[in-house]
Amino acid sequence: MNTKAKAHLAPTAAAQRMRRYRDRLKRGKCIVPVEADKGQVADQLVDLGALEEWDAESLTAIGNAILQLAARKQFGA
């Protein structure tokens, strides 16, 4: 009888990507790639008050600001 425990291996990068993809599908989300001038977009978001100047270099902060603006527009705020 073989009672040797199997080693727990760290998930591969491909497996992690697939999990994130499946999680997005379950939540009805998607990634939308958009090519834009980061500086110009950040400047406009700062002018609109959706982004703080110190966050202008952060792609995550820029993405979150765009989502907030979209939500405001959707709900008429």
TIFI-500358 format. One record per residue: x, y, z of N, C-alpha, C in turn; residue number from 1; residue in three letters. Coordinates in nm, 2 decimals, m for minus. Layout:
N
@n_X->X n_Y->Y n_Z->Z ca_X->X ca_Y->Y ca_Z->Z c_X->X c_Y->Y c_Z->Z nr->NUM rest->ALA
...
//
This chain:
77
@n_X->0.08 n_Y->m0.12 n_Z->0.00 ca_X->0.00 ca_Y->0.00 ca_Z->0.00 c_X->0.09 c_Y->0.12 c_Z->0.00 nr->1 rest->MET
@n_X->0.06 n_Y->0.21 n_Z->m0.09 ca_X->0.14 ca_Y->0.33 ca_Z->m0.11 c_X->0.08 c_Y->0.45 c_Z->m0.03 nr->2 rest->ASN
@n_X->0.14 n_Y->0.49 n_Z->0.08 ca_X->0.08 ca_Y->0.60 ca_Z->0.16 c_X->0.16 c_Y->0.73 c_Z->0.15 nr->3 rest->THR
@n_X->0.24 n_Y->0.74 n_Z->0.05 ca_X->0.32 ca_Y->0.86 ca_Z->0.03 c_X->0.23 c_Y->0.98 c_Z->m0.01 nr->4 rest->LYS
@n_X->0.25 n_Y->1.09 n_Z->0.06 ca_X->0.17 ca_Y->1.21 ca_Z->0.03 c_X->0.23 c_Y->1.27 c_Z->m0.10 nr->5 rest->ALA
@n_X->0.13 n_Y->1.33 n_Z->m0.18 ca_X->0.18 ca_Y->1.40 ca_Z->m0.30 c_X->0.22 c_Y->1.54 c_Z->m0.26 nr->6 rest->LYS
@n_X->0.33 n_Y->1.58 n_Z->m0.32 ca_X->0.38 ca_Y->1.72 ca_Z->m0.29 c_X->0.28 c_Y->1.82 c_Z->m0.36 nr->7 rest->ALA
@n_X->0.26 n_Y->1.93 n_Z->m0.29 ca_X->0.17 ca_Y->2.04 ca_Z->m0.34 c_X->0.26 c_Y->2.13 c_Z->m0.42 nr->8 rest->HIS
@n_X->0.24 n_Y->2.13 n_Z->m0.55 ca_X->0.31 ca_Y->2.21 ca_Z->m0.64 c_X->0.25 c_Y->2.35 c_Z->m0.66 nr->9 rest->LEU
@n_X->0.32 n_Y->2.45 n_Z->m0.67 ca_X->0.27 ca_Y->2.59 ca_Z->m0.70 c_X->0.20 c_Y->2.58 c_Z->m0.83 nr->10 rest->ALA
@n_X->0.09 n_Y->2.65 n_Z->m0.85 ca_X->0.03 ca_Y->2.66 ca_Z->m0.98 c_X->0.11 c_Y->2.73 c_Z->m1.08 nr->11 rest->PRO
@n_X->0.11 n_Y->2.68 n_Z->m1.20 ca_X->0.18 ca_Y->2.74 ca_Z->m1.31 c_X->0.12 c_Y->2.88 c_Z->m1.34 nr->12 rest->THR
@n_X->0.20 n_Y->2.96 n_Z->m1.41 ca_X->0.14 ca_Y->3.09 ca_Z->m1.46 c_X->0.02 c_Y->3.07 c_Z->m1.55 nr->13 rest->ALA
@n_X->0.03 n_Y->2.97 n_Z->m1.63 ca_X->m0.08 ca_Y->2.95 ca_Z->m1.72 c_X->m0.21 c_Y->2.91 c_Z->m1.65 nr->14 rest->ALA
@n_X->m0.19 n_Y->2.83 n_Z->m1.54 ca_X->m0.31 ca_Y->2.79 ca_Z->m1.46 c_X->m0.37 c_Y->2.91 c_Z->m1.39 nr->15 rest->ALA
@n_X->m0.28 n_Y->3.00 n_Z->m1.34 ca_X->m0.33 ca_Y->3.12 ca_Z->m1.27 c_X->m0.41 c_Y->3.21 c_Z->m1.37 nr->16 rest->GLN
@n_X->m0.35 n_Y->3.22 n_Z->m1.49 ca_X->m0.43 ca_Y->3.30 ca_Z->m1.59 c_X->m0.56 c_Y->3.24 c_Z->m1.62 nr->17 rest->ARG
@n_X->m0.57 n_Y->3.11 n_Z->m1.63 ca_X->m0.69 ca_Y->3.04 ca_Z->m1.66 c_X->m0.79 c_Y->3.06 c_Z->m1.55 nr->18 rest->MET
@n_X->m0.75 n_Y->3.06 n_Z->m1.43 ca_X->m0.84 ca_Y->3.08 ca_Z->m1.31 c_X->m0.89 c_Y->3.22 c_Z->m1.31 nr->19 rest->ARG
@n_X->m0.81 n_Y->3.32 n_Z->m1.34 ca_X->m0.85 ca_Y->3.46 ca_Z->m1.34 c_X->m0.95 c_Y->3.47 c_Z->m1.46 nr->20 rest->ARG
@n_X->m0.93 n_Y->3.41 n_Z->m1.57 ca_X->m1.02 ca_Y->3.42 ca_Z->m1.69 c_X->m1.15 c_Y->3.36 c_Z->m1.65 nr->21 rest->TYR
@n_X->m1.15 n_Y->3.24 n_Z->m1.59 ca_X->m1.28 ca_Y->3.18 ca_Z->m1.56 c_X->m1.35 c_Y->3.25 c_Z->m1.45 nr->22 rest->ARG
@n_X->m1.28 n_Y->3.31 n_Z->m1.36 ca_X->m1.34 ca_Y->3.40 ca_Z->m1.25 c_X->m1.41 c_Y->3.52 c_Z->m1.32 nr->23 rest->ASP
@n_X->m1.34 n_Y->3.58 n_Z->m1.41 ca_X->m1.40 ca_Y->3.70 ca_Z->m1.48 c_X->m1.53 c_Y->3.65 c_Z->m1.56 nr->24 rest->ARG
@n_X->m1.53 n_Y->3.54 n_Z->m1.62 ca_X->m1.64 ca_Y->3.49 ca_Z->m1.70 c_X->m1.76 c_Y->3.47 c_Z->m1.60 nr->25 rest->LEU
@n_X->m1.74 n_Y->3.41 n_Z->m1.49 ca_X->m1.84 ca_Y->3.39 ca_Z->m1.39 c_X->m1.91 c_Y->3.52 c_Z->m1.34 nr->26 rest->LYS
@n_X->m1.82 n_Y->3.62 n_Z->m1.33 ca_X->m1.87 ca_Y->3.75 ca_Z->m1.28 c_X->m1.92 c_Y->3.84 c_Z->m1.39 nr->27 rest->ARG
@n_X->m1.92 n_Y->3.79 n_Z->m1.52 ca_X->m1.97 ca_Y->3.87 ca_Z->m1.63 c_X->m1.87 c_Y->3.98 c_Z->m1.67 nr->28 rest->GLY
@n_X->m1.75 n_Y->3.97 n_Z->m1.64 ca_X->m1.65 ca_Y->4.07 ca_Z->m1.66 c_X->m1.56 c_Y->4.04 c_Z->m1.78 nr->29 rest->LYS
@n_X->m1.49 n_Y->4.14 n_Z->m1.84 ca_X->m1.40 ca_Y->4.11 ca_Z->m1.94 c_X->m1.29 c_Y->4.22 c_Z->m1.94 nr->30 rest->CYS
@n_X->m1.18 n_Y->4.19 n_Z->m2.00 ca_X->m1.07 ca_Y->4.29 ca_Z->m2.02 c_X->m1.09 c_Y->4.35 c_Z->m2.15 nr->31 rest->ILE
@n_X->m1.08 n_Y->4.49 n_Z->m2.16 ca_X->m1.10 ca_Y->4.56 ca_Z->m2.28 c_X->m0.96 c_Y->4.63 c_Z->m2.31 nr->32 rest->VAL
@n_X->m0.88 n_Y->4.58 n_Z->m2.40 ca_X->m0.76 ca_Y->4.65 ca_Z->m2.43 c_X->m0.78 c_Y->4.77 c_Z->m2.51 nr->33 rest->PRO
@n_X->m0.73 n_Y->4.88 n_Z->m2.47 ca_X->m0.74 ca_Y->5.01 ca_Z->m2.54 c_X->m0.61 c_Y->5.07 c_Z->m2.55 nr->34 rest->VAL
@n_X->m0.57 n_Y->5.12 n_Z->m2.68 ca_X->m0.45 ca_Y->5.19 ca_Z->m2.70 c_X->m0.47 c_Y->5.33 c_Z->m2.68 nr->35 rest->GLU
@n_X->m0.40 n_Y->5.40 n_Z->m2.59 ca_X->m0.42 ca_Y->5.54 ca_Z->m2.57 c_X->m0.29 c_Y->5.60 c_Z->m2.52 nr->36 rest->ALA
@n_X->m0.28 n_Y->5.73 n_Z->m2.53 ca_X->m0.16 ca_Y->5.80 ca_Z->m2.47 c_X->m0.18 c_Y->5.82 c_Z->m2.32 nr->37 rest->ASP
@n_X->m0.10 n_Y->5.74 n_Z->m2.25 ca_X->m0.12 ca_Y->5.74 ca_Z->m2.10 c_X->m0.12 c_Y->5.88 c_Z->m2.04 nr->38 rest->LYS
@n_X->m0.03 n_Y->5.96 n_Z->m2.08 ca_X->m0.01 ca_Y->6.09 ca_Z->m2.02 c_X->m0.14 c_Y->6.18 c_Z->m2.05 nr->39 rest->GLY
@n_X->m0.18 n_Y->6.17 n_Z->m2.18 ca_X->m0.30 ca_Y->6.25 ca_Z->m2.21 c_X->m0.43 c_Y->6.21 c_Z->m2.14 nr->40 rest->GLN
@n_X->m0.44 n_Y->6.08 n_Z->m2.13 ca_X->m0.56 ca_Y->6.02 ca_Z->m2.06 c_X->m0.55 c_Y->6.06 c_Z->m1.91 nr->41 rest->VAL
@n_X->m0.43 n_Y->6.04 n_Z->m1.85 ca_X->m0.42 ca_Y->6.08 ca_Z->m1.71 c_X->m0.44 c_Y->6.23 c_Z->m1.69 nr->42 rest->ALA
@n_X->m0.39 n_Y->6.31 n_Z->m1.77 ca_X->m0.42 ca_Y->6.46 ca_Z->m1.76 c_X->m0.56 c_Y->6.49 c_Z->m1.76 nr->43 rest->ASP
@n_X->m0.64 n_Y->6.43 n_Z->m1.86 ca_X->m0.78 ca_Y->6.45 ca_Z->m1.87 c_X->m0.85 c_Y->6.40 c_Z->m1.74 nr->44 rest->GLN
@n_X->m0.81 n_Y->6.29 n_Z->m1.69 ca_X->m0.88 ca_Y->6.23 ca_Z->m1.57 c_X->m0.85 c_Y->6.32 c_Z->m1.45 nr->45 rest->LEU
@n_X->m0.73 n_Y->6.38 n_Z->m1.44 ca_X->m0.70 ca_Y->6.47 ca_Z->m1.33 c_X->m0.78 c_Y->6.60 c_Z->m1.35 nr->46 rest->VAL
@n_X->m0.80 n_Y->6.65 n_Z->m1.47 ca_X->m0.88 ca_Y->6.77 ca_Z->m1.50 c_X->m1.02 c_Y->6.75 c_Z->m1.46 nr->47 rest->ASP
@n_X->m1.07 n_Y->6.62 n_Z->m1.48 ca_X->m1.21 ca_Y->6.59 ca_Z->m1.45 c_X->m1.23 c_Y->6.56 c_Z->m1.30 nr->48 rest->LEU
@n_X->m1.12 n_Y->6.55 n_Z->m1.22 ca_X->m1.13 ca_Y->6.52 ca_Z->m1.08 c_X->m1.15 c_Y->6.38 c_Z->m1.05 nr->49 rest->GLY
@n_X->m1.13 n_Y->6.29 n_Z->m1.15 ca_X->m1.14 ca_Y->6.15 ca_Z->m1.13 c_X->m1.01 c_Y->6.08 c_Z->m1.09 nr->50 rest->ALA
@n_X->m0.90 n_Y->6.15 n_Z->m1.10 ca_X->m0.77 ca_Y->6.09 ca_Z->m1.07 c_X->m0.68 c_Y->6.20 c_Z->m1.00 nr->51 rest->LEU
@n_X->m0.62 n_Y->6.16 n_Z->m0.90 ca_X->m0.52 ca_Y->6.25 ca_Z->m0.83 c_X->m0.39 c_Y->6.25 c_Z->m0.91 nr->52 rest->GLU
@n_X->m0.33 n_Y->6.37 n_Z->m0.90 ca_X->m0.20 ca_Y->6.39 ca_Z->m0.98 c_X->m0.10 c_Y->6.28 c_Z->m0.94 nr->53 rest->GLU
@n_X->m0.09 n_Y->6.25 n_Z->m0.82 ca_X->0.02 ca_Y->6.15 ca_Z->m0.77 c_X->m0.01 c_Y->6.01 c_Z->m0.83 nr->54 rest->TRP
@n_X->m0.13 n_Y->5.98 n_Z->m0.87 ca_X->m0.17 ca_Y->5.85 ca_Z->m0.93 c_X->m0.16 c_Y->5.85 c_Z->m1.08 nr->55 rest->ASP
@n_X->m0.11 n_Y->5.96 n_Z->m1.14 ca_X->m0.11 ca_Y->5.97 ca_Z->m1.29 c_X->m0.02 c_Y->5.87 c_Z->m1.36 nr->56 rest->ALA
@n_X->0.07 n_Y->5.81 n_Z->m1.29 ca_X->0.16 ca_Y->5.71 ca_Z->m1.35 c_X->0.12 c_Y->5.56 c_Z->m1.33 nr->57 rest->GLU
@n_X->0.01 n_Y->5.55 n_Z->m1.25 ca_X->m0.03 ca_Y->5.41 ca_Z->m1.21 c_X->m0.14 c_Y->5.37 c_Z->m1.31 nr->58 rest->SER
@n_X->m0.11 n_Y->5.26 n_Z->m1.38 ca_X->m0.21 ca_Y->5.21 ca_Z->m1.48 c_X->m0.34 c_Y->5.16 c_Z->m1.40 nr->59 rest->LEU
@n_X->m0.32 n_Y->5.10 n_Z->m1.29 ca_X->m0.43 ca_Y->5.05 ca_Z->m1.21 c_X->m0.52 c_Y->5.17 c_Z->m1.17 nr->60 rest->THR
@n_X->m0.46 n_Y->5.28 n_Z->m1.12 ca_X->m0.54 ca_Y->5.40 ca_Z->m1.08 c_X->m0.61 c_Y->5.46 c_Z->m1.20 nr->61 rest->ALA
@n_X->m0.54 n_Y->5.46 n_Z->m1.31 ca_X->m0.61 ca_Y->5.52 ca_Z->m1.43 c_X->m0.73 c_Y->5.43 c_Z->m1.47 nr->62 rest->ILE
@n_X->m0.71 n_Y->5.30 n_Z->m1.47 ca_X->m0.82 ca_Y->5.21 ca_Z->m1.50 c_X->m0.94 c_Y->5.23 c_Z->m1.41 nr->63 rest->GLY
@n_X->m0.91 n_Y->5.24 n_Z->m1.28 ca_X->m1.01 ca_Y->5.26 ca_Z->m1.18 c_X->m1.08 c_Y->5.39 c_Z->m1.20 nr->64 rest->ASN
@n_X->m1.01 n_Y->5.50 n_Z->m1.23 ca_X->m1.07 ca_Y->5.62 ca_Z->m1.26 c_X->m1.17 c_Y->5.62 c_Z->m1.38 nr->65 rest->ALA
@n_X->m1.12 n_Y->5.55 n_Z->m1.48 ca_X->m1.21 ca_Y->5.53 ca_Z->m1.60 c_X->m1.34 c_Y->5.46 c_Z->m1.56 nr->66 rest->ILE
@n_X->m1.32 n_Y->5.35 n_Z->m1.48 ca_X->m1.44 ca_Y->5.28 ca_Z->m1.44 c_X->m1.54 c_Y->5.36 c_Z->m1.36 nr->67 rest->LEU
@n_X->m1.48 n_Y->5.45 n_Z->m1.27 ca_X->m1.56 ca_Y->5.54 ca_Z->m1.19 c_X->m1.64 c_Y->5.63 c_Z->m1.28 nr->68 rest->GLN
@n_X->m1.57 n_Y->5.69 n_Z->m1.38 ca_X->m1.64 ca_Y->5.78 ca_Z->m1.47 c_X->m1.75 c_Y->5.71 c_Z->m1.55 nr->69 rest->LEU
@n_X->m1.72 n_Y->5.59 n_Z->m1.59 ca_X->m1.82 ca_Y->5.51 ca_Z->m1.66 c_X->m1.95 c_Y->5.49 c_Z->m1.57 nr->70 rest->ALA
@n_X->m1.92 n_Y->5.45 n_Z->m1.45 ca_X->m2.03 ca_Y->5.43 ca_Z->m1.35 c_X->m2.11 c_Y->5.55 c_Z->m1.33 nr->71 rest->ALA
@n_X->m2.04 n_Y->5.67 n_Z->m1.32 ca_X->m2.11 ca_Y->5.80 ca_Z->m1.30 c_X->m2.20 c_Y->5.82 c_Z->m1.42 nr->72 rest->ARG
@n_X->m2.15 n_Y->5.80 n_Z->m1.54 ca_X->m2.23 ca_Y->5.83 ca_Z->m1.66 c_X->m2.35 c_Y->5.73 c_Z->m1.67 nr->73 rest->LYS
@n_X->m2.33 n_Y->5.61 n_Z->m1.63 ca_X->m2.43 ca_Y->5.50 ca_Z->m1.64 c_X->m2.55 c_Y->5.54 c_Z->m1.54 nr->74 rest->GLN
@n_X->m2.51 n_Y->5.59 n_Z->m1.42 ca_X->m2.61 ca_Y->5.62 ca_Z->m1.32 c_X->m2.65 c_Y->5.76 c_Z->m1.32 nr->75 rest->PHE
@n_X->m2.61 n_Y->5.84 n_Z->m1.41 ca_X->m2.65 ca_Y->5.98 ca_Z->m1.43 c_X->m2.59 c_Y->6.07 c_Z->m1.32 nr->76 rest->GLY
@n_X->m2.48 n_Y->6.03 n_Z->m1.26 ca_X->m2.42 ca_Y->6.12 ca_Z->m1.15 c_X->m2.34 c_Y->6.23 c_Z->m1.21 nr->77 rest->ALA
//
